[in-house]
Structures are given as structure tokens and as C-alpha cells.
Amino acid sequence: MSTEEHTHPPYMKIWGLLAAMMGLKVLVGVSSLPKPIAVALLIIISFSSAILVALYYMHLRFETKKLWLLALVPFPLIAILILTVIQEW
């Protein structure tokens, strides 16, 4: 754990941004966009919200690089899952 001081993140602003992202995902889901474009937008929005949650609510922004490495381990597995699902189309 880091010994340097840090200010508290603006939790309500981040919560508002996450709520707006959720609303955007709903709008993309009910829109008449072509399926590949809708899926790409949903993946981008989902990754963005996951990064916000990890950085601020899981406090990774203030942690050491070793903990960052541990948090990045699942991403290759996510990529494998996404590629497998895309091949099923």
C-alpha cells in the first residue's frame, strides 16, 4: 500500500458518469444500429465503465504498480472470450 497522501475521489461525479454510461448502453441496445457497430460500442462503453470502477471504487489509481499488474491479468482471458464469441457469428 502506498504511504503517500491522496485526496478522496469525487465519488458522486463518477457515479453520475457511470449512470450516464449505463443509459447510453441502453440507448445503443434499443437502437437500430447494425449489430457489429452496436456490439463494438457496447464493448467500448463497458470497458470504459470497468476502468472507472477499477480506478476509483477499487482504489487502483492510488496503488503500487505490482497491484496494477495483478489487476491486468484477466484482460487476456477477456480477449480470448471476445474472440471466441465473435467467431460464433
C-alpha positions in Angstrom: 0.0 0.0 0.0 1.3 3.4 -0.8 2.3 5.7 2.0 1.7 9.0 0.2 -1.4 11.0 0.8 -4.1 11.2 -1.8 -7.4 13.2 -1.9 -10.7 11.4 -1.9 -12.0 10.8 -5.4 -15.3 12.6 -6.5 -17.5 9.6 -6.0 -20.7 11.3 -6.9 -19.3 12.6 -10.2 -18.0 9.2 -11.1 -21.3 7.6 -10.1 -23.1 10.1 -12.4 -20.8 9.3 -15.2 -21.3 5.5 -14.7 -25.1 6.1 -14.7 -24.8 8.1 -17.9 -22.8 5.2 -19.5 -25.5 2.8 -18.4 -28.1 4.9 -20.1 -26.0 5.1 -23.2 -25.7 1.3 -23.3 -29.5 1.0 -23.0 -29.9 3.5 -25.9 -27.4 1.6 -28.1 -29.2 -1.7 -27.2 -32.6 -0.4 -28.3 -31.4 1.5 -31.4 -31.5 0.2 -34.9 -27.7 0.3 -35.4 -26.1 -2.6 -37.3 -25.2 -5.4 -35.0 -21.4 -5.2 -35.3 -21.4 -1.4 -34.7 -23.7 -1.8 -31.7 -21.6 -4.6 -30.2 -18.4 -2.5 -30.7 -20.0 0.5 -29.0 -21.2 -1.7 -26.1 -17.8 -3.2 -25.6 -16.1 0.2 -25.6 -18.6 1.7 -23.1 -18.4 -1.4 -20.9 -14.6 -1.3 -20.8 -14.7 2.4 -20.0 -17.0 1.9 -17.1 -15.0 -1.1 -15.8 -11.9 1.1 -15.9 -13.6 3.8 -13.9 -14.8 1.3 -11.3 -11.3 -0.2 -11.0 -9.6 3.1 -10.8 -11.8 4.9 -8.3 -14.0 2.4 -6.4 -11.3 -0.3 -6.1 -8.7 2.5 -5.5 -6.3 1.1 -8.0 -5.4 4.7 -9.0 -3.5 5.0 -5.7 -1.9 1.6 -5.6 1.6 0.3 -6.5 2.5 -1.0 -9.9 2.6 -4.6 -8.6 -1.1 -4.5 -7.8 -1.8 -3.0 -11.2 -0.1 -6.0 -12.8 -2.3 -8.3 -10.8 -5.4 -6.4 -11.9 -4.4 -6.7 -15.6 -4.1 -10.5 -15.6 -7.7 -11.1 -16.6 -7.6 -9.0 -19.7 -6.0 -11.6 -22.0 -8.7 -14.0 -20.8 -11.4 -11.4 -21.7 -9.8 -11.0 -25.2 -10.0 -14.8 -25.7 -13.6 -14.8 -24.7 -14.5 -11.9 -27.0 -12.7 -13.6 -29.9 -14.5 -16.8 -29.3 -17.9 -15.1 -29.2 -17.1 -13.2 -32.4 -16.2 -16.4 -34.2 -19.7 -17.8 -33.4 -21.4 -15.1 -35.5 
